Amino acid sequence: MEYLWAFIIGGLLCAVGQLLIDYTKLTPARILVTYVVAGVVLGAFEIYRPLIDFAGAGAAVPLTGFGNALAEGVREAIDTKGFLGVFTGGLSAASAGITAAMVFGLIMGVCCKSKDK
């Protein structure tokens, strides 16, 4: 049942993004930023954590989950380091995802050849 809810919640988040692409003039970059900011805001008000507990990876993996990880990292770092945690907490919490994106981007850049238009 956990897999089903992860699939449904993750699919709904992706479907909303697709609807925004199809029916608005928002660019994919603006939708990406909107999802991350929504995750930060929902995480800051502790609304997103129950969704992650319910849907697991279906809520934690999409961009809203990345925003939530940033918010949780800042909250924890502020508790331990004080004001300095505002600047270090988000990057510490999301460092694995950022590193994975950079490494896989490098691998794709090396393995794939770009074409001129």
C-alpha positions as CSV (number, residue, x, y, z in Angstrom):
1,M,0.0,0.0,0.0
2,E,3.0,2.3,0.7
3,Y,4.1,2.0,-2.9
4,L,0.6,2.8,-4.2
5,W,0.4,6.0,-2.1
6,A,3.9,7.0,-3.2
7,F,2.9,6.5,-6.8
8,I,-0.3,8.4,-6.5
9,I,1.1,11.4,-4.6
10,G,4.2,11.6,-6.7
11,G,2.1,11.3,-9.8
12,L,-0.3,14.1,-8.7
13,L,2.7,16.4,-8.1
14,C,4.0,15.7,-11.6
15,A,0.5,16.0,-13.1
16,V,0.1,19.5,-11.6
17,G,3.5,20.4,-13.1
18,Q,2.4,19.1,-16.5
19,L,-0.9,21.1,-16.3
20,L,1.1,24.2,-15.5
21,I,3.3,23.6,-18.6
22,D,0.3,22.9,-20.9
23,Y,-2.2,25.5,-19.8
24,T,-0.1,28.5,-18.6
25,K,2.7,30.5,-20.1
26,L,5.0,29.6,-17.2
27,T,8.4,28.3,-18.4
28,P,9.7,25.0,-16.9
29,A,12.3,27.0,-15.0
30,R,9.7,29.1,-13.3
31,I,7.7,25.9,-12.4
32,L,10.8,24.4,-11.0
33,V,11.4,27.4,-8.8
34,T,7.7,27.5,-7.8
35,Y,7.9,23.8,-6.7
36,V,11.0,24.3,-4.6
37,V,9.7,27.5,-3.0
38,A,6.4,25.7,-2.3
39,G,8.3,22.9,-0.6
40,V,10.3,25.4,1.5
41,V,7.1,27.3,2.6
42,L,5.2,24.1,3.4
43,G,8.3,22.7,5.2
44,A,8.7,25.9,7.2
45,F,5.1,25.7,8.5
46,E,5.6,21.9,9.1
47,I,2.8,21.0,6.7
48,Y,5.0,18.9,4.3
49,R,6.4,16.5,6.9
50,P,3.1,14.6,7.4
51,L,2.8,14.2,3.6
52,I,6.3,12.7,3.5
53,D,5.4,10.4,6.3
54,F,2.3,9.3,4.5
55,A,3.6,9.0,0.9
56,G,7.3,8.4,1.5
57,A,9.4,8.8,-1.7
58,G,6.3,10.0,-3.6
59,A,6.5,13.3,-1.7
60,A,10.2,13.3,-0.7
61,V,11.8,12.9,-4.2
62,P,10.0,15.6,-6.3
63,L,11.2,19.2,-6.2
64,T,8.8,20.0,-3.3
65,G,10.7,17.5,-1.2
66,F,14.0,19.2,-2.1
67,G,12.5,22.5,-0.8
68,N,11.3,20.8,2.3
69,A,14.8,19.4,2.9
70,L,16.2,22.9,2.7
71,A,13.7,24.2,5.2
72,E,14.3,21.3,7.6
73,G,18.1,21.8,7.3
74,V,17.9,25.4,8.1
75,R,15.6,24.8,11.1
76,E,18.0,22.2,12.5
77,A,21.1,24.3,11.9
78,I,19.5,27.3,13.6
79,D,18.8,25.2,16.6
80,T,22.4,24.1,16.8
81,K,24.5,26.9,15.4
82,G,22.2,29.9,15.9
83,F,22.0,32.6,13.2
84,L,24.8,31.1,11.2
85,G,22.6,28.1,10.5
86,V,20.5,30.3,8.2
87,F,23.4,30.2,5.7
88,T,24.7,26.7,6.2
89,G,21.7,24.5,7.1
90,G,20.0,24.3,3.7
91,L,23.2,23.3,1.9
92,S,24.2,20.8,4.5
93,A,20.7,19.1,4.4
94,A,20.6,19.0,0.6
95,S,24.2,18.3,-0.1
96,A,23.7,14.7,-1.2
97,G,21.0,15.7,-3.8
98,I,23.1,18.6,-5.1
99,T,26.2,16.4,-5.4
100,A,24.2,13.7,-7.2
101,A,22.8,16.2,-9.7
102,M,26.3,17.6,-10.4
103,V,27.9,14.1,-10.8
104,F,25.2,12.8,-13.1
105,G,25.2,16.0,-15.1
106,L,29.0,15.6,-15.5
107,I,28.6,12.0,-16.6
108,M,25.9,12.9,-19.1
109,G,28.0,15.8,-20.4
110,V,30.9,13.4,-21.0
111,C,28.9,10.6,-22.5
112,C,26.5,12.5,-24.7
113,K,27.4,14.7,-27.7
114,S,25.5,17.9,-28.3
115,K,24.1,18.7,-31.7
116,D,24.1,22.0,-33.5
117,K,20.6,23.2,-34.4
